[in-house]
Amino acid sequence: MVGLLTISSYSFLQYRQTENNQMSSMRKDSAIQQTAIDSWVATRASEIRNLANLQSTTELDLDNIQNNLKFFASHQQEFEAVSFANKEGIVEFSTMNQIGVYITERTYLEEAAKGHEYISNVLLGKVTNQPMILFSAPVMNIKNQFEGVIYGTVTLKTIEQLMAQFRYGDSGESYLIDRNGYLITESRFQGNWKPLEFQLNSDILERAKQGIEATSTYENYRDMQVFGTYQLVNNGKWIAVNEIERNEVYRTFNRQLIVMIIIICIVLTFGFIAMLRISHHIEHPVQHLLKGVQRLKQGDYKYKIDYTSMKSAPVELLQLCEAFNQMSQNIQDNEIELKQQKEDLAGSNAELEQFAYVASHDLQEPLRMVASYVQLLAKRYQGKLDQDADDFIHYAVDGAQRMQNLINDLLAFSRVGTKGKELKSVDFEVVLQHVLTNLQHAIQESDALVTHDPMPTLLADSTQMVQLLQNLIGNAIKFRDANRSPVIHIGIKQQGKERLFSVRDNGIGFDLKYRDRIFLIFQRLHNKTKYQGTGIGLSICKKIVERHGGKIWVESEAGQSTTFYFKLQDRENM
């Protein structure tokens, strides 16, 4: 009976754990999928927008537009066709031989005439009969007057390939539907269903539109019980659905359960025989089996029954011992597999962090070129055009500079985990001197006073410690009270095996209801026009402290002071 209860409890826990692991994995993959789809749509819209912006001149130059469209069409892989129509709606150039066609009643021309970009719903191409999306952007001259529209069509081949990457096992399926339930991408199991012709009849459609239960179990369009995730993508126009049949998820578990049920039956059968025969050669192996079950219950999956000395025992009991050993080995193998999956997930997270760094890094060069040319434009034409033009140039220069600052801060944020140095013995007196040297101009300008307790020597990344203290002291100077000079004190306390640092100021403070928000990336409590910055500095501080195995928090009183605390392990004295 004890063995039966033990295996039953283990079976129930494994059942729940299998379901939770599957749901968790699907939620994470669904979030990655949503980001990838939204990024793909945003990139295509950006390409058309940039192509339209190239035509912003005093007078419309059709030759230049044709050259630009031909170059674009020959150097990209996503757009099937690109065209230009003038403001009267006449197609002046098209890579699909539509020259001279009137598009006066098309939505994208009407939106372009209003100065708006446009992204269509999924359409069936007239030539290819394949699903596609139309992207358009207005062509405005240098006086911001409407001159025409550039539009292009993109097939969903890339989206099809992306969705295929999120199919689980033999029964998994990943597909897109629109808000009316029509299938946008091809079905894995129903090859004769064409996109935009088959309408799903499933309760997940309304659930997704209402944002209810992003992960659930339900009966899909094939009348199969599945685990599924579904969420809105492309600004709510589509619903991304990922499914896998419940039977496949529990297949391995069911096999183990059958084996355990068989073993239980064998145990009960031989237990009954043992009560009838009451002999030593039966009791002895049964006691070993009971001991094995107890060890299994305690989590000792490496335990094996040695039955070489039970030669007088019935062969059935010996087979039972071997079956128990096999079951124990199977459980141990499953534990190893779960550990490998955990390591794979950690590797995947590391790859995502590296991807964020590379993506931010690759944005630097084109933005630097944009900023340089806009600044050159400001230098050459400042005061030579009307006031609106000067304002527009100023806004462009300011926007480019703020974007550069944002990307630099994003790079710094991503590098905390990927580019950190090996922890070495660091003298914080030296670190603080570097910080005060870097902030010398701000300290002098604000007449700030910075004091500190005797600084320790700890195992840390010296570069990141400079960045941490510089961000905290710099914030104390930035958010100072206009009626008094900043007074900043850096305190140090020993707390067991940790050092508690505090950075206290007499600045403007803030309401403590925002204490958790200020450590989130891009979160700001003040207007950016009054206090410059990107809202990433404190996020970097939190990431640096957590990389060193510590934690950071803040206490503040509005209008009086703010104190940031962070703990670091004192590995030097362990």
Secondary structure, DSSP 8 states (H G I E B T S, - for coil): -HHHHHHHHHHHHHHHHHHHHHHHHHHHHHHHHHHHHHHHHHHHHHHHHHHHHTT-SSS--HHHHHHHHHHHHHS-SSEEEEEEEETTSBEEEETTS-TT-B-TT-HHHHHHHTT--EE---EE-TTT--EEEEEEEEEE-TTS-EEEEEEEEEESHHHHHHHHTT--TTT-EEEEEETT-BB-S--SS-TT--TTT-B---THHHHHHHT--SEEEEE-TTS-EEEEEEEEETTTTEEEEEEEEHHHHTHHHHHHHHHHHHHHHHHHHHHHHHHHH--HHHHHHHHHHHHHHHHHHTT-TT-----TT-TTS-HHHHHHHHHHHHHHHHHHHHHHHHHHHHHHHHHHHHHHHHHHHHHHHHTHHHHHHHHHHHHHHHHHHTTTS-HHHHHHHHHHHHHHHHHHHHHHHHHHHHHHHHS----EEEEHHHHHHHHHHHTHHHHHHHT-EEEE----EEEE-HHHHHHHHHHHHHHHHHT--TTS--EEEEEEEEETTEEEEEEEE-S----GGGTTGGGSTT--SS-TTTS---S-HHHHHHHHHHHTT-EEEEEEETTTEEEEEEEEE-GGG-
